[in-house]
Amino acid sequence: MTSPDLINTSLFHTSEGSGDPVVMLPSLGSTHRMWDPQVPALASAHEVIRVDLRGHGDSAVTPGPYTMSDLADDVVAVLDARGLASVHVVGLSLGGMVGLQLAVDHPQRVSSLALMCTSARLGPRDAWIDRAAIVRAHGTTAVARSVVGRWLTPDYAAAHPDETDAFLRMVADTPAEGYASSCEAIADHDLVAKLSSVNVPTLAIAGRDDPAIPLEHLRAIADAVPEADYLEVAPAAHLANWERATEVNAALRTHLAGVRSEP
């Protein structure tokens, strides 16, 4: 059963299934719906809590700039509202950065991490500040096509035009302030020096064809986090969870089965 709510927090989230809780954090310009391929695979053994990050989807839009710690604190508010001491965290791109920040700022709230197509420091800073300025001036429609062009490999996008169009609408519907302020959070994101302090089981998944965040960023996370595994999936661009759902779901089930969160 799906239960959309705003339980004492500004973040919209849905809950499906029951069991050991998993919080899923989406990418920049997307909503909780980007995790649709994972829900059937995980909800039989887990409560799957999918979040719209601040300024995205049905979550509140607040004036920016945002910091990554702001976005991590938003997730803590969801956990507090639901009475969850710790959870598994799955994040892709911006969602993965928020997950890493959560593990650094609030380590007791994270039982494990699965990080996809993300980075501990993405850069270059000026490029993200420039993108924020473009979106504030012209809206998210100005970047939607170039963004979605990096989400899926060309062959997959050509074979699934309805999905590509849905993603274009998803980005274009993202509030400009939420998108731009999140770009500013990415601009200043740098946890490279703190990766060795992340002390939970971690799975780093890279899309081999990802033009947005090359696989070297995931390798760097896996090399620096003490208890980390690394996986590449192909063909897969930035939304590896969508394009290679079968492989990603199998990896997530194995990863999540290896550790229990606290009630």
Summary of the structure (lengths in Angstrom):
residues: 263
radius of gyration: 16.6
end to end distance: 20.3
largest distance: 46.6
contacts: 988
relative contact order: 0.18
helix: 49%
strand: 14%
